[in-house]
Amino acid sequence: MRDGGEGPDRDPELHAGDIGVVAKLRDTHTNDTLSTKDHAIVLPKIPFPEPVITEAIEVKQRGEEEKLSNGLHKLHEEDPTFQHEFNGELGQTLIRGWGSATSRSSSEGWPASSACMP
């Protein structure tokens, strides 16, 4: 499909400079290359800079660690500059991003029922 400004129009091909839309892709992520089977190409990956801010977060209630982990994984899929890890030495989940706005939006962007608490 091609976005013509008045809504999407079906178009069988795109040319350089065109912006296309593909609906209902199930297993695609940032840095994936889409091409035809007959003319397969793979573009180089975008190198993302390392995060500069680290913050610790914790679950609101015991037993919600898996819910927190799943949510953090989803955030990383949506924003590859966002990183997270559990630090066993500190006993804390650490999130890393490009500034306080990244970590704040990560925790504030969760629904009220979420497991995340800065």
C-alpha positions, -999 to 999 in steps of 0.1 A, spaced: 0 0 0 11 36 -5 0 64 17 -12 91 -6 -23 116 20 -60 108 17 -56 73 30 -37 42 17 -39 32 -19 -30 -3 -31 1 -3 -52 20 -34 -64 54 -17 -63 73 11 -47 102 32 -61 130 51 -45 116 79 -23 81 62 -20 68 55 15 50 22 18 28 5 44 26 -32 50 -1 -45 73 -2 -74 97 35 -84 98 39 -109 126 76 -113 132 93 -81 121 115 -58 141 137 -27 138 166 -34 115 148 -61 95 150 -58 57 119 -66 36 125 -79 1 111 -104 -24 122 -141 -24 134 -137 -60 155 -107 -52 165 -111 -16 187 -84 -1 198 -76 35 207 -41 44 234 -34 71 220 -30 106 216 5 121 242 9 148 224 24 179 244 44 204 249 31 239 225 45 266 237 72 289 213 70 319 207 40 342 179 37 367 167 10 390 130 -1 390 111 -26 410 78 -44 409 48 -30 429 39 -64 443 59 -96 448 52 -122 422 50 -97 393 86 -101 382 76 -120 350 51 -94 341 78 -67 345 103 -87 324 78 -92 296 70 -55 295 106 -45 295 113 -69 266 84 -54 246 97 -19 252 132 -30 239 116 -44 208 98 -11 202 129 10 210 163 -7 205 180 21 224 162 11 256 180 -17 275 173 -36 307 189 -62 329 186 -78 363 218 -72 383 221 -101 407 248 -84 427 226 -54 434 194 -74 434 177 -48 412 163 -45 377 182 -18 358 169 1 328 191 22 305 182 48 280 190 81 265 180 103 294 155 106 322 128 112 296 134 77 282 132 59 316 103 81 328 83 74 296 91 37 300 76 36 335 48 62 329 38 46 296 27 14 314 -10 10 324 -19 17 360 -22 -20 366 13 -27 354 40 -42 375 65 -13 370 75 12 396 105 35 394 
